[in-house]
């Protein structure tokens, strides 16, 4: 079929495939916006899930909902090497401009506070040429959100922005992607600010997205964090939503899939939105006519997997050092369930503490999470000696620890990829 009209190519289509099956999250967010508009207090929102489940696409969709509700919005992606002030100040600047407050003096006052908050990014005594300028067309206001203590400053910043939004009957939402990469001190400050805003009833919320261990990061920062956020686990799509993600874009181009083709596609993608889009793109290019058949899927699989091996899996694997790659390969081997473990699990004992097991496409039964001790056994090393590699991989976002003593890949099918590489 015509590759120019490929509906699965990045950026193609009116509704990206990754968003299929997320109606519940969209409806919930609309309720949150409406409750806050009526002066009710609401919790901020945290989306968690593996790579490739469509968290960023959903985050953008939620921001679009806030824009349609006439809210002020700002979005940024957290990075391990960057503190919170600079990206949050830029997001706050945009959000205040979107509010459309009619009184310029009050807007300038808040913009001046945002500028003062941002200028604290530069250390005291820094030369003028080394100081970051936030590009806010208002004079900095001293004495507010500029103490240098990020927790105090963030509470004051959110309070003043919330007051400005309340004046015009609107709200402000900050959208933070890769939220688990925030500095620990910034996470603590963000929790404190969300707590203060919730107590005061001001119309400001934070919508964060991150890896599955993000709730643990928040909980480690503030013990009351579970009361601050509405947590939503974003997982792979169920069969009906996965079929819709595939068939919907194709039908707009006059193409259909046979039932057998849909069976085959779900088998290779396991319902992960990123894989649906990646395999769908190649299937569209290789399928000669409509409807797409199961044979078309099988022909497309090698090419799609070659592209994923370079762009999705390989690019991440290349970021690891040799010692870290050794650890990743050992994780992949440790995840395989041998027949003795499978028999033990069937009786409710054995290695069940390592987490649930599932079969991959090759018929290999593997666990989602594995004990760190099992990885050490594969390598013939003591667990303590592997801590530097494990911690570095967690910081790079390649693995995560959902609970003490267990680790898992952040990327679906990563273990299978590693086992297929020489």
QUIQUI-V666258 format. One record per helix or strand. SS is the DSSP state (~ for helix, > for strand). FROM is the first residue (numbers start at 1). LEN is the number of residues. Records with the same first field share a line. If there is no record, write none. Layout:
# QUIQUI-V666258
SS=FROM-LEN  FROM-LEN
This chain:
# QUIQUI-V666258
~=3-3  17-3  23-15  55-14  84-16  104-16  128-3  150-18  179-3  184-17  214-8  225-4  239-13  259-11  273-14  294-24  322-13  339-8  352-3  372-8  383-13  414-7
>=44-5  51-1  72-6  172-6  204-7  229-5  257-1  292-1  336-1  357-3  365-3  370-2  399-2  406-4  411-1
